[in-house]
Amino acid sequence: MSLAPHALLKPVTYSRSITVALTRVCHNRCAYCGYRTATGSVLSLDEIRAIIGRGQEAGCREVLVLSGERPWLEDGFPLDEEAFIERVYNTCLEALRLGLLPHTNVGVLTRSELARLQAVNASMGLMLETSNRTLPAHAQRPGKDIDERVQHIATAGELRIPFTTGILIGIGESEADRLDALRVIKALHERYGHIQEVIIQNFQPKPGTPMASWPTPNEGEMEETVRLARELLPDIAIQVPPNLNERYVDLLEAGASDLGGISPEADEVNPEHPWPTIGQLRATLRDHAYTLRERLPVYPDVNADLSPVADRLRQILVGDEVTYVVNCNINFTNKCVGNCRFCAFRAGYDDPTAFELSIPEILTKAERAVSEGATELCIQGGLHPRLRLDFYTGMLRAIGDRFPQLHIHAFSPMEVKWLADKERISVEEVLAELKHAGIGSMPGTAAEILVDEVRQRICPTKLSTAEWVHVIRAAHRLGIPTTATMMFGHIETWPHRIEHLQVILDIQRDTGGFTEFVLLPFVPWNTNLGHQFAIKPISLEEILKVTAYARLFFGKDLVNIQGSWVKMGVSGMQKALSCGANDFGGTLMEENISRSAGSPYGERLTREEIEAAIRAIGRTPVERDTLYHRRPVR
C-alpha cells in the first residue's frame, strides 16, 4: 500500500499559544528564577481580555494561564486564595468565550481548586522539576516541596485531568536525579494514565539571581536526557522548547516529539530567548524529513476526561437547548458498483436483495413523511450502474412540485462524483443541475476518514480525500450547504481522526458552508471490514471522548455537533449531550444503512420520544429545520 507523500515525513507537534501571566508574585524563592517579583498586582479582566484578543487575532488556539505560586501568601498581594482562584477561573472562561482553549499552570493547588478549574480547562500542568529534596536551588524556604508537587500531579490523575509535567535540568541535580525524577513521573502515569507530555527544559541563567553565573546544560546532556525520557515514557509526548535549544532537531532525533506552545509574543519565563516563527520551524523541519503539525493543548489519546470543559464550551457556544429535526430517510436503491468494505447495505445489480424505488414510490414515502410532520427528506442511494442524472433531477422536481414545504437534503459527494463521471461533465455542472432541480443541502457523507492511506484500505474505489474536498467546496461555492461527517472506530488511529478534523476545519474557515458535524461510530457486525480485522464495536467511552474532542477542536468555527442515536442508542446519545454534542439528529422514520450493518437501536424515533430523552437530562428540546432555524412551537 502506498502512502500519501506527507505520511513519509515524521510528525512533530506544537501548539499555537498565547500566555496570560496573571502575576509574577510568587511565594517560592528559587535560586534560578528570573520570573518572580517580590511585590506586584494581578491582571484585571480587561487586561486579560486584551491579551486573549491578541492571541485570537494571531490565530492561537491555546491560552497558557500562568502565575507565580501561592501569591496570596505574600505581603501586599491584593487577592486572597479564594479570590485568586476565581480570577484564574474567569480567565479560563474568557478564553473559552473567545474561542481559545485554556491550559493552566499556576502552581500547587488543592483538590477542590483543581476540580473547579477542570471544568474550564482543556488541560493543566505543573513542572515536577526534580525529585531531589536537597538541591541548593530550592534550599531557601519557602521553596519547592517535592511531595506536594507529586501529590498535586496524583490528584490531577484521580480527577482524570489531562496533564503536562516535566523536569528542569542543570540546576545542580545529578544524572541519577534526572533518572529518578523521570521514574517518579513514569510511576504516576502508570497509575493514572493522565500525563500527556513531559517537558525536558534546560536551565537558563538569569541576571540578578543567585545562579546567574551557573552554566547551562550542554547539548549532550539535553540529548541524553531526552533519550532517557523516551525510553522510560514510550507512550508520552516528549517536549523540548525550540527557543532554548538551537539544535532542537538533534533533540527530535533523540526522541522528542513536540515543540510546545509557540507564541506570537515573548516567552514570559525566558524573554531573552525569542521564539522561532512557525514558518522557520516548518522549513527547518522539512529539511530534516519532519512535518510540523498543530495540536490542541489536550492530547486525545490520554486517559483523561475531556467532558467537563467540552460541555462548558458547548454551553457557552449554543446554550442548554438541544435541537432535533423531524425528517425521513429515503434510500432509493441499494444497487451499487462500489466495494466499500465497511458497507453491509450495498447489493449487486442482479442480487436477489437488490432494490430500486421508482419516483412514484419515492413520492409515496414522502407523503407519509409529510403526514407525520417531517420538514426534511434525506435521500441517498448506492452507485446505481444505470441511473442517470435526469433520474436524480426528475426525483427532485417531482418531490418539490408535490411537497414544496419539504427541504430536500440529498446525495453524497460520492454520488455527485459518480454522476459527473458518468455524464462526462464537471462536478460543478452536476451540482448546478441538482440545485436548479430543487436540492436544498447535501449530506457530507462518503467522508469516512479523510486520510487516503485509510481510504485505500476501507474503500479503495471511492473518491479520494481531495475529490471529496473538491465536491464539498464546489457545493459551498454554489450556495449548497452541507453537513460534515466522520465514521470512526475501525482501523483509523487518533492521528488519522485529527487529520480528518483538520480537513473539515480548513474548509469551514474558508467557506462557512457546514451546518453541523456528525459523529458516526462504525458498526462492524455484518461488514467485510469488521470480519477481516475482527473489529469490535467502539466503546461508548471512546465515542464520548471523540465527541468531546470534536467540540474542543471546532470551537466557534463549527458549533453544531451531532451524535447518532441509531449507532449508540438513546442512552448513549444522552451521555454525548453532556460531552459536547448539542444536536440529537432526526426522527429518521426509516434507516437502512446502520441497521444492515447490525445496529440494534432501531430506525425511527417519534418527536415525543426525542423530546422526552432530552428533558430527562435536564435540557430543553427545540425542533429545528435542516439549516438550524427554529421551528414554531407546536
C-alpha positions as CSV (number, residue, x, y, z in Angstrom):
1,M,0.0,0.0,0.0
2,S,1.4,3.4,-1.0
3,L,1.1,6.2,1.5
4,A,0.5,9.9,0.9
5,P,3.7,11.8,0.5
6,H,3.3,13.7,3.8
7,A,2.9,10.4,5.6
8,L,6.6,9.7,4.8
9,L,7.6,12.7,7.0
10,K,8.0,12.3,10.7
11,P,5.4,14.4,12.6
12,V,6.4,17.0,15.2
13,T,3.6,18.7,17.0
14,Y,3.3,22.2,18.5
15,S,0.5,24.4,19.9
16,R,-0.1,28.0,18.7
17,S,-0.4,29.6,22.1
18,I,-0.7,33.0,23.9
19,T,0.3,33.4,27.6
20,V,-1.7,35.2,30.2
21,A,0.8,35.8,33.1
22,L,-1.7,36.7,35.8
23,T,1.0,37.8,38.3
24,R,4.7,37.4,38.9
25,V,4.3,37.4,42.6
26,C,5.4,34.0,44.0
27,H,5.7,32.5,47.4
28,N,8.7,30.4,46.3
29,R,12.2,31.8,46.1
30,C,14.0,29.5,43.6
31,A,17.7,30.5,43.1
32,Y,17.4,30.3,39.3
33,C,14.1,32.2,38.7
34,G,14.0,35.5,36.9
35,Y,10.2,35.5,36.7
36,R,9.4,36.1,40.3
37,T,8.9,39.6,41.8
38,A,8.6,40.4,45.5
39,T,5.6,42.7,45.1
40,G,3.1,43.3,42.4
41,S,-0.5,43.0,41.4
42,V,-2.7,40.7,39.3
43,L,-4.0,41.3,35.8
44,S,-7.5,42.8,35.6
45,L,-10.2,41.1,33.5
46,D,-9.9,43.9,30.9
47,E,-6.1,43.3,30.6
48,I,-6.8,39.5,30.4
49,R,-9.3,40.0,27.6
50,A,-6.8,42.2,25.7
51,I,-4.1,39.5,25.8
52,I,-6.5,36.8,24.7
53,G,-7.8,39.0,22.0
54,R,-4.3,39.4,20.6
55,G,-3.9,35.7,20.7
56,Q,-7.2,35.3,18.8
57,E,-6.1,37.7,16.1
58,A,-2.8,35.8,15.8
59,G,-4.6,32.5,15.2
60,C,-3.8,31.0,18.6
61,R,-5.9,28.1,19.8
62,E,-4.4,27.8,23.3
63,V,-4.1,30.2,26.3
64,L,-1.4,29.3,28.8
65,V,-2.7,30.7,32.1
66,L,0.5,31.3,34.2
67,S,1.4,32.8,37.5
68,G,3.7,32.6,40.5
69,E,2.9,30.0,43.1
70,R,0.6,30.8,46.1
71,P,0.9,34.6,45.5
72,W,-1.7,35.3,48.1
73,L,0.8,34.3,50.9
74,E,3.0,37.3,50.0
75,D,2.5,40.6,51.9
76,G,0.6,43.2,49.9
77,F,-0.9,40.8,47.4
78,P,-4.4,42.2,46.7
79,L,-6.3,38.9,46.5
80,D,-6.8,36.1,49.0
81,E,-6.6,32.4,47.9
82,E,-10.3,32.1,47.0
83,A,-10.4,35.4,45.0
84,F,-7.2,34.4,43.1
85,I,-8.6,31.0,42.1
86,E,-11.7,32.9,41.0
87,R,-9.6,35.2,38.8
88,V,-7.9,32.1,37.3
89,Y,-11.3,30.5,36.6
90,N,-12.6,33.7,35.0
91,T,-9.5,34.0,32.8
92,C,-10.2,30.5,31.5
93,L,-13.8,31.3,31.0
94,E,-12.9,34.4,29.0
95,A,-10.6,32.3,26.8
96,L,-13.4,29.8,26.1
97,R,-15.8,32.6,25.3
98,L,-13.3,34.0,22.7
99,G,-12.8,30.5,21.2
100,L,-9.4,29.6,22.7
101,L,-8.7,26.6,25.0
102,P,-7.0,27.2,28.4
103,H,-4.1,25.3,29.8
104,T,-3.5,26.4,33.4
105,N,-0.2,26.2,35.3
106,V,-0.4,28.3,38.5
107,G,1.4,26.1,40.9
108,V,0.4,23.6,43.6
109,L,-3.4,23.6,44.2
110,T,-5.8,21.8,46.4
111,R,-8.1,19.0,45.2
112,S,-11.1,21.3,45.2
113,E,-9.3,24.0,43.3
114,L,-8.2,21.5,40.7
115,A,-11.7,20.2,40.4
116,R,-13.1,23.8,40.0
117,L,-10.6,24.7,37.3
118,Q,-11.1,21.3,35.5
119,A,-14.4,22.5,34.1
120,V,-12.9,25.4,32.2
121,N,-9.5,23.9,31.2
122,A,-8.6,21.7,28.2
123,S,-5.6,20.6,30.2
124,M,-3.5,21.6,33.2
125,G,0.2,21.4,34.2
126,L,2.8,21.6,36.9
127,M,6.5,21.0,36.5
128,L,7.9,18.4,38.8
129,E,11.4,19.9,38.0
130,T,13.3,17.4,40.2
131,S,12.8,14.7,42.8
132,N,16.0,15.7,44.7
133,R,14.9,17.3,48.0
134,T,18.3,18.7,48.9
135,L,19.2,20.9,45.9
136,P,20.6,24.3,46.8
137,A,18.5,25.9,44.1
138,H,15.4,25.1,46.3
139,A,17.1,25.5,49.7
140,Q,15.8,28.9,50.7
141,R,12.4,28.4,52.5
142,P,9.7,28.5,51.4
143,G,10.7,26.5,48.3
144,K,9.6,23.6,46.3
145,D,8.1,20.8,48.3
146,I,8.6,17.6,46.2
147,D,5.9,15.7,48.0
148,E,3.4,18.4,47.4
149,R,4.1,18.5,43.7
150,V,3.8,14.8,43.4
151,Q,0.5,14.8,45.3
152,H,-0.8,17.6,43.0
153,I,0.0,15.5,39.9
154,A,-1.5,12.5,41.5
155,T,-4.7,14.4,42.5
156,A,-5.0,15.6,38.9
157,G,-4.8,11.9,37.9
158,E,-7.5,10.9,40.2
159,L,-9.7,13.7,38.7
160,R,-8.7,12.5,35.2
161,I,-7.3,15.9,34.2
162,P,-5.1,15.8,31.0
163,F,-1.8,16.8,32.4
164,T,1.6,18.2,31.5
165,T,4.7,18.0,33.7
166,G,8.4,17.9,33.2
167,I,11.9,18.2,34.7
168,L,14.3,21.2,34.7
169,I,17.9,20.1,34.1
170,G,21.1,22.0,35.0
171,I,20.1,23.3,38.5
172,G,22.6,21.2,40.4
173,E,21.0,17.7,40.0
174,S,22.9,14.6,39.0
175,E,22.2,12.3,36.2
176,A,20.8,9.9,38.8
177,D,18.5,12.6,40.0
178,R,17.2,13.1,36.4
179,L,16.6,9.4,36.1
180,D,14.8,9.3,39.4
181,A,12.5,12.3,38.6
182,L,11.5,10.6,35.3
183,R,10.8,7.4,37.2
184,V,8.5,9.3,39.5
185,I,6.6,10.7,36.5
186,K,6.5,7.2,35.0
187,A,5.0,5.8,38.2
188,L,2.4,8.5,38.3
189,H,1.5,7.8,34.6
190,E,1.3,4.1,35.1
191,R,-1.1,4.6,38.0
192,Y,-3.4,7.2,36.4
193,G,-2.6,7.4,32.7
194,H,-3.2,11.1,32.6
195,I,0.2,12.5,31.7
196,Q,0.1,13.6,28.1
197,E,3.5,15.3,27.7
198,V,6.8,15.6,29.6
199,I,8.9,18.7,29.1
200,I,12.7,18.4,29.2
201,Q,13.7,22.0,29.9
202,N,17.2,23.3,30.1
203,F,18.2,25.8,32.8
204,Q,19.0,29.3,31.6
205,P,20.9,31.7,33.9
206,K,19.1,34.9,34.7
207,P,21.0,38.1,35.7
208,G,20.4,39.2,39.3
209,T,19.6,35.7,40.6
210,P,21.8,33.5,42.9
211,M,22.5,31.2,39.9
212,A,23.3,33.9,37.4
213,S,26.9,32.6,36.8
214,W,25.9,28.9,36.5
215,P,26.4,27.3,33.1
216,T,23.6,26.0,31.0
217,P,23.5,22.2,30.4
218,N,25.4,21.2,27.3
219,E,23.8,19.8,24.2
220,G,24.9,16.3,25.1
221,E,23.2,16.4,28.4
222,M,19.9,17.5,26.8
223,E,20.1,14.8,24.2
224,E,20.9,12.1,26.8
225,T,18.0,13.2,29.0
226,V,15.6,13.3,26.1
227,R,16.8,9.8,25.1
228,L,16.2,8.6,28.6
229,A,12.8,10.1,28.8
230,R,11.8,8.5,25.5
231,E,12.9,5.0,26.8
232,L,11.1,5.4,30.1
233,L,8.0,7.0,28.7
234,P,7.3,5.5,25.3
235,D,3.7,6.5,25.0
236,I,4.0,10.1,26.2
237,A,5.0,13.1,24.1
238,I,8.4,14.4,25.0
239,Q,8.6,18.2,24.6
240,V,11.6,20.5,24.2
241,P,11.5,24.3,23.8
242,P,12.9,25.4,20.5
243,N,13.7,28.9,21.7
244,L,16.1,27.4,24.3
245,N,17.7,24.8,22.0
246,E,19.2,25.9,18.7
247,R,19.8,22.3,17.8
248,Y,16.3,21.2,18.5
249,V,16.4,18.8,15.5
250,D,19.0,16.8,17.3
251,L,16.7,16.5,20.3
252,L,13.9,15.3,17.9
253,E,16.3,12.6,16.7
254,A,17.0,11.7,20.3
255,G,13.2,11.1,20.9
256,A,11.4,14.4,21.4
257,S,8.2,14.7,19.5
258,D,6.7,18.1,20.5
259,L,7.9,21.7,20.5
260,G,5.4,23.0,23.0
261,G,3.5,26.3,22.8
262,I,4.8,28.8,20.2
263,S,3.7,32.3,21.0
264,P,3.4,35.4,18.8
265,E,4.8,37.3,21.9
266,A,7.8,36.9,24.1
267,D,8.4,33.8,26.3
268,E,7.2,35.1,29.7
269,V,9.8,33.0,31.6
270,N,12.7,33.4,29.2
271,P,12.0,36.7,27.3
272,E,15.7,36.9,26.2
273,H,15.1,33.9,24.0
274,P,12.7,34.7,21.2
275,W,10.5,32.1,19.7
276,P,11.3,31.0,16.1
277,T,8.4,31.6,13.8
278,I,6.1,28.9,12.6
279,G,7.5,29.3,9.1
280,Q,11.1,29.0,10.3
281,L,10.2,25.8,12.2
282,R,8.4,24.3,9.3
283,A,11.2,25.0,6.8
284,T,13.9,23.6,9.1
285,L,11.9,20.5,10.0
286,R,11.1,19.8,6.4
287,D,14.8,19.9,5.5
288,H,15.3,17.1,8.1
289,A,12.3,15.0,6.9
290,Y,9.9,16.2,9.6
291,T,6.5,17.7,9.2
292,L,5.1,20.3,11.7
293,R,1.5,19.7,12.9
294,E,-0.5,22.0,15.1
295,R,-2.3,20.4,18.0
296,L,-4.6,21.4,20.8
297,P,-3.5,21.8,24.4
298,V,-5.0,18.4,25.1
299,Y,-3.9,15.1,23.7
300,P,-6.9,13.0,22.8
301,D,-5.4,9.6,23.5
302,V,-4.5,10.3,27.1
303,N,-6.5,8.5,29.8
304,A,-8.4,11.6,30.9
305,D,-11.9,13.1,31.0
306,L,-12.5,15.8,28.4
307,S,-16.2,16.1,29.0
308,P,-16.3,18.9,31.7
309,V,-14.6,21.5,29.5
310,A,-16.3,20.3,26.3
311,D,-19.7,20.5,28.0
312,R,-18.9,24.0,29.3
313,L,-17.8,25.1,25.8
314,R,-21.0,23.7,24.4
315,Q,-23.0,25.7,26.9
316,I,-21.0,28.9,26.1
317,L,-21.5,28.5,22.3
318,V,-25.1,27.2,22.0
319,G,-26.6,27.2,25.4
320,D,-28.7,24.4,27.0
321,E,-31.1,23.8,24.2
322,V,-30.8,20.5,22.3
323,T,-32.0,20.6,18.7
324,Y,-33.5,17.9,16.5
325,V,-35.2,17.7,13.1
326,V,-38.3,15.8,12.1
327,N,-37.1,14.0,9.0
328,C,-37.4,10.9,6.9
329,N,-34.6,8.9,5.3
330,I,-35.2,7.5,1.9
331,N,-32.6,5.1,0.4
332,F,-33.9,4.8,-3.1
333,T,-31.6,2.0,-4.2
334,N,-29.0,-0.4,-2.7
335,K,-27.7,-1.4,-6.1
336,C,-24.1,-0.2,-6.1
337,V,-21.0,-0.8,-8.1
338,G,-18.8,0.3,-5.1
339,N,-17.0,-2.2,-2.9
340,C,-16.6,-0.3,0.4
341,R,-15.6,-2.8,3.0
342,F,-17.5,-1.2,5.8
343,C,-20.8,-1.3,4.0
344,A,-23.4,-4.0,4.5
345,F,-26.2,-2.1,2.7
346,R,-25.0,-2.5,-1.0
347,A,-26.1,-5.2,-3.3
348,G,-25.0,-6.2,-6.8
349,Y,-27.3,-5.3,-9.7
350,D,-28.7,-8.8,-10.0
351,D,-28.6,-9.7,-6.3
352,P,-31.9,-11.1,-5.1
353,T,-31.9,-8.5,-2.3
354,A,-31.3,-5.6,-4.7
355,F,-34.0,-2.9,-5.0
356,E,-34.6,0.4,-6.6
357,L,-37.5,2.7,-6.0
358,S,-39.4,4.4,-8.8
359,I,-40.2,8.1,-8.5
360,P,-43.9,7.3,-7.6
361,E,-42.7,5.0,-4.8
362,I,-40.4,7.8,-3.5
363,L,-43.4,10.2,-3.5
364,T,-45.4,7.7,-1.5
365,K,-42.7,7.7,1.2
366,A,-42.6,11.5,1.0
367,E,-46.3,11.7,1.5
368,R,-46.1,9.5,4.6
369,A,-43.3,11.7,6.0
370,V,-45.3,14.9,5.5
371,S,-48.3,13.3,7.2
372,E,-46.0,12.7,10.3
373,G,-44.8,16.2,10.4
374,A,-41.5,15.9,8.5
375,T,-39.8,19.0,7.3
376,E,-36.8,17.2,5.6
377,L,-36.3,14.4,3.3
378,C,-32.7,12.9,3.5
379,I,-32.2,11.0,0.2
380,Q,-29.2,8.8,-0.6
381,G,-28.6,5.7,-2.6
382,G,-26.0,3.3,-3.9
383,L,-24.0,4.0,-7.1
384,H,-26.6,2.5,-9.5
385,P,-25.0,1.5,-12.8
386,R,-27.9,2.6,-15.0
387,L,-29.5,5.6,-13.3
388,R,-28.5,8.9,-15.0
389,L,-28.5,12.5,-13.9
390,D,-32.0,13.0,-15.3
391,F,-33.4,10.5,-12.8
392,Y,-31.9,12.5,-9.9
393,T,-33.2,15.8,-11.2
394,G,-36.6,14.3,-12.0
395,M,-36.8,13.0,-8.5
396,L,-36.0,16.4,-7.0
397,R,-38.6,18.2,-9.2
398,A,-41.3,15.7,-8.5
399,I,-40.8,16.0,-4.8
400,G,-40.6,19.8,-5.0
401,D,-43.8,20.1,-7.1
402,R,-45.8,17.8,-4.8
403,F,-44.4,18.9,-1.4
404,P,-42.9,22.3,-1.8
405,Q,-42.7,22.6,2.1
406,L,-40.1,19.9,2.3
407,H,-36.4,20.6,2.4
408,I,-34.5,18.1,0.3
409,H,-31.2,17.1,1.9
410,A,-29.8,14.7,-0.7
411,F,-26.9,12.9,-2.4
412,S,-23.4,12.4,-1.0
413,P,-20.2,13.7,-2.6
414,M,-19.6,10.2,-3.9
415,E,-22.9,10.2,-5.7
416,V,-22.2,13.6,-7.2
417,K,-18.7,12.5,-8.4
418,W,-20.3,9.3,-9.8
419,L,-22.8,11.3,-11.8
420,A,-20.1,13.7,-13.1
421,D,-18.0,10.8,-14.3
422,K,-21.0,9.0,-15.9
423,E,-22.3,12.1,-17.7
424,R,-18.7,13.2,-18.5
425,I,-19.3,16.7,-17.1
426,S,-17.8,18.6,-14.2
427,V,-18.8,18.2,-10.6
428,E,-19.8,21.9,-10.7
429,E,-22.2,21.2,-13.6
430,V,-23.8,18.3,-11.8
431,L,-24.3,20.4,-8.6
432,A,-25.7,23.3,-10.7
433,E,-28.3,20.9,-12.2
434,L,-29.2,19.5,-8.8
435,K,-29.6,22.9,-7.3
436,H,-31.8,24.1,-10.2
437,A,-33.9,21.0,-9.7
438,G,-34.5,21.8,-6.0
439,I,-31.8,20.3,-3.8
440,G,-31.6,22.3,-0.6
441,S,-28.5,20.9,1.0
442,M,-26.2,17.9,0.9
443,P,-25.1,15.3,3.5
444,G,-21.4,15.3,3.9
445,T,-21.2,11.6,3.9
446,A,-18.7,9.4,2.0
447,A,-16.1,11.1,4.1
448,E,-15.4,8.1,6.4
449,I,-11.8,9.1,7.4
450,L,-10.3,11.8,5.1
451,V,-6.9,10.3,5.0
452,D,-6.0,8.4,1.8
453,E,-3.9,5.8,3.4
454,V,-7.0,4.7,5.4
455,R,-9.4,5.1,2.5
456,Q,-7.2,2.8,0.3
457,R,-7.8,0.1,2.8
458,I,-11.5,0.6,3.7
459,C,-13.0,1.9,0.4
460,P,-10.3,1.7,-2.4
461,T,-12.6,2.6,-5.3
462,K,-14.3,5.5,-3.5
463,L,-13.4,9.1,-4.2
464,S,-10.2,10.3,-2.7
465,T,-9.8,12.9,0.1
466,A,-9.0,15.6,-2.5
467,E,-12.1,14.7,-4.6
468,W,-14.4,14.7,-1.6
469,V,-13.0,18.2,-0.7
470,H,-13.5,19.4,-4.2
471,V,-17.2,18.3,-4.3
472,I,-17.8,19.9,-0.9
473,R,-16.1,23.2,-1.7
474,A,-17.9,23.4,-5.1
475,A,-21.2,22.9,-3.3
476,H,-20.4,25.6,-0.8
477,R,-19.4,28.0,-3.7
478,L,-22.8,27.3,-5.3
479,G,-24.7,28.1,-2.2
480,I,-25.5,24.5,-1.3
481,P,-24.8,24.0,2.4
482,T,-23.6,20.6,3.6
483,T,-23.1,18.6,6.8
484,A,-19.7,17.1,7.6
485,T,-19.3,13.6,9.0
486,M,-16.7,11.2,10.3
487,M,-17.0,7.4,10.5
488,F,-14.6,6.2,13.2
489,G,-13.9,3.2,15.3
490,H,-12.5,0.8,12.7
491,I,-8.8,0.8,11.6
492,E,-8.0,4.5,12.0
493,T,-5.8,6.0,14.7
494,W,-6.1,9.2,16.7
495,P,-3.7,11.0,14.3
496,H,-6.0,10.0,11.4
497,R,-9.0,11.4,13.2
498,I,-7.2,14.6,13.9
499,E,-6.1,14.9,10.3
500,H,-9.8,14.4,9.3
501,L,-11.0,17.1,11.7
502,Q,-8.4,19.5,10.3
503,V,-9.6,19.0,6.7
504,I,-13.1,19.8,7.9
505,L,-12.0,22.9,9.9
506,D,-9.9,24.2,7.0
507,I,-13.0,24.1,4.7
508,Q,-15.3,25.6,7.3
509,R,-12.9,28.5,7.9
510,D,-12.8,29.2,4.2
511,T,-16.4,28.7,3.2
512,G,-18.6,28.6,6.3
513,G,-20.7,26.0,4.5
514,F,-21.0,23.2,7.0
515,T,-24.2,23.3,9.1
516,E,-23.1,20.5,11.5
517,F,-20.5,17.9,12.3
518,V,-22.0,14.4,12.6
519,L,-20.1,11.6,14.5
520,L,-20.8,8.2,13.1
521,P,-19.3,5.3,15.2
522,F,-18.6,2.3,13.0
523,V,-21.0,-0.7,13.3
524,P,-18.9,-3.7,12.4
525,W,-21.1,-6.7,12.8
526,N,-22.3,-7.5,9.3
527,T,-19.4,-5.9,7.3
528,N,-16.4,-7.3,5.5
529,L,-14.2,-4.8,7.2
530,G,-15.4,-5.9,10.6
531,H,-14.8,-9.5,9.8
532,Q,-11.5,-9.0,8.1
533,F,-9.9,-7.2,11.1
534,A,-12.0,-8.7,13.9
535,I,-13.2,-5.3,14.8
536,K,-15.3,-5.0,18.0
537,P,-17.7,-2.1,18.4
538,I,-16.0,1.0,19.6
539,S,-16.7,1.6,23.3
540,L,-19.1,4.3,24.5
541,E,-16.3,5.8,26.5
542,E,-14.2,6.3,23.3
543,I,-17.2,7.7,21.4
544,L,-17.7,10.2,24.2
545,K,-14.1,11.2,24.1
546,V,-14.2,11.7,20.3
547,T,-17.4,13.8,20.8
548,A,-15.7,16.0,23.4
549,Y,-12.5,16.4,21.3
550,A,-14.5,17.4,18.3
551,R,-16.2,20.1,20.3
552,L,-12.9,21.4,21.5
553,F,-11.3,21.1,18.1
554,F,-14.0,23.0,16.2
555,G,-14.8,25.6,18.8
556,K,-16.6,28.7,17.4
557,D,-16.0,27.6,13.8
558,L,-18.5,24.8,13.7
559,V,-20.8,24.9,16.7
560,N,-23.4,22.2,15.9
561,I,-22.1,18.7,17.0
562,Q,-24.5,15.8,16.3
563,G,-24.3,12.3,17.7
564,S,-26.0,9.2,16.2
565,W,-28.7,7.6,18.3
566,V,-29.0,5.0,15.6
567,K,-25.5,3.8,16.3
568,M,-25.2,4.4,20.1
569,G,-28.7,4.2,21.4
570,V,-30.8,6.8,23.2
571,S,-28.9,6.4,26.5
572,G,-25.6,6.8,24.7
573,M,-26.9,9.9,22.9
574,Q,-27.9,11.4,26.2
575,K,-24.4,10.9,27.5
576,A,-23.0,12.5,24.3
577,L,-25.1,15.6,25.0
578,S,-23.1,16.0,28.2
579,C,-19.8,15.7,26.4
580,G,-20.1,18.5,23.9
581,A,-22.9,17.4,21.5
582,N,-25.9,19.8,21.1
583,D,-28.0,18.1,18.4
584,F,-30.0,14.9,18.7
585,G,-30.3,14.3,14.9
586,G,-33.5,13.3,13.3
587,T,-36.5,11.1,13.7
588,L,-35.4,9.3,10.5
589,M,-38.6,7.2,10.2
590,E,-36.6,4.7,8.1
591,E,-33.0,3.7,8.4
592,N,-31.3,1.0,6.4
593,I,-27.5,1.5,6.4
594,S,-26.7,1.2,10.2
595,R,-29.4,-1.5,10.5
596,S,-27.9,-3.5,7.7
597,A,-24.5,-3.4,9.5
598,G,-26.1,-4.8,12.6
599,S,-27.0,-1.8,14.8
600,P,-29.6,-2.8,17.3
601,Y,-31.1,0.6,18.1
602,G,-34.0,0.8,15.6
603,E,-34.8,3.0,12.7
604,R,-37.2,5.7,14.0
605,L,-38.0,7.8,17.0
606,T,-41.0,10.0,17.4
607,R,-40.8,13.7,18.2
608,E,-42.2,12.9,21.6
609,E,-39.6,10.2,22.3
610,I,-36.7,12.6,21.4
611,E,-38.1,15.4,23.5
612,A,-38.6,13.1,26.5
613,A,-35.0,11.9,26.2
614,I,-33.7,15.4,26.1
615,R,-35.8,16.6,29.0
616,A,-34.7,13.6,31.1
617,I,-31.2,15.0,31.2
618,G,-32.4,18.5,32.2
619,R,-32.0,20.1,28.8
620,T,-34.6,21.9,26.6
621,P,-35.6,20.3,23.3
622,V,-36.0,22.6,20.3
623,E,-37.3,21.4,16.9
624,R,-35.2,22.9,14.0
625,D,-35.2,22.7,10.3
626,T,-32.3,21.3,8.2
627,L,-30.4,24.6,8.3
628,Y,-30.8,25.1,12.1
629,H,-33.7,27.6,12.0
630,R,-36.0,27.1,14.9
631,R,-39.4,25.7,14.1
632,P,-42.5,27.3,15.6
633,V,-43.5,25.8,18.9
634,R,-46.4,23.5,18.4
